[in-house]
Amino acid sequence: MADNYANAKVVLPRELLALVQQYHSGLLWVPDRGAYYRERDAFIYRLADEGMSVREIATTVHLCENRVRQILRGRE
């Protein structure tokens, strides 16, 4: 991860940096687009394997139940 570290002040436009600072200061992890969905889906699979219901998973990951079902069907 250290290889991917960048100073937000250097890589972000000043306006965007100011907007981010309204919500958070300190270390902030920004996942790449592909990794985010792979990690989210793996988490959903793990929750399902542990016996959590679709409704509980949807609430936990802030998705609708239909989207959780779609993700779980894609695993089959």
C-alpha positions in Angstrom: 0.0 0.0 0.0 2.9 2.4 0.7 3.8 2.3 -3.0 0.3 3.7 -3.8 0.4 6.5 -1.3 -0.1 9.9 -2.7 -0.5 13.3 -1.1 -4.0 14.5 -1.8 -2.8 18.1 -1.9 -0.6 17.2 -4.8 -3.0 14.9 -6.8 -6.4 16.5 -6.2 -7.7 19.9 -7.5 -7.8 22.4 -4.7 -11.7 22.5 -4.9 -12.0 18.8 -4.6 -9.5 18.6 -1.7 -11.6 21.3 0.1 -14.7 19.2 -0.4 -13.1 16.0 0.9 -11.8 17.9 3.9 -15.4 18.8 4.8 -16.1 15.1 5.4 -12.8 13.7 6.6 -9.3 14.5 7.6 -6.5 12.1 8.2 -5.8 8.8 6.4 -8.3 8.0 3.7 -8.3 4.8 1.6 -9.7 5.1 -1.9 -10.2 1.7 -3.5 -9.7 1.3 -7.2 -12.9 0.8 -9.0 -12.5 -2.9 -9.7 -11.2 -3.9 -6.3 -14.1 -2.2 -4.5 -16.7 -4.4 -6.2 -14.6 -7.6 -5.9 -14.1 -6.9 -2.2 -17.8 -6.0 -1.6 -19.0 -9.1 -3.4 -16.5 -11.4 -1.5 -17.9 -9.9 1.7 -21.5 -10.6 0.6 -20.5 -14.2 -0.2 -18.9 -14.6 3.2 -22.0 -13.3 5.0 -24.2 -15.6 3.0 -21.9 -18.6 3.8 -22.3 -17.7 7.5 -26.1 -18.0 7.1 -27.1 -14.4 7.1 -30.4 -13.7 5.3 -30.6 -11.6 2.1 -32.4 -8.9 4.0 -29.7 -8.8 6.7 -26.9 -8.7 4.1 -28.7 -5.9 2.2 -29.0 -3.9 5.4 -25.3 -4.5 6.3 -23.9 -3.5 2.9 -26.5 -0.8 2.1 -27.9 -2.4 -1.0 -31.4 -3.4 -1.9 -32.3 -7.1 -1.5 -32.7 -7.6 -5.3 -29.1 -6.4 -5.9 -27.8 -8.8 -3.2 -29.7 -11.6 -4.9 -28.2 -10.7 -8.2 -24.7 -10.7 -6.7 -25.3 -14.1 -5.1 -26.7 -15.6 -8.3 -23.5 -14.4 -10.2 -21.5 -16.6 -7.9 -23.3 -19.8 -9.0 
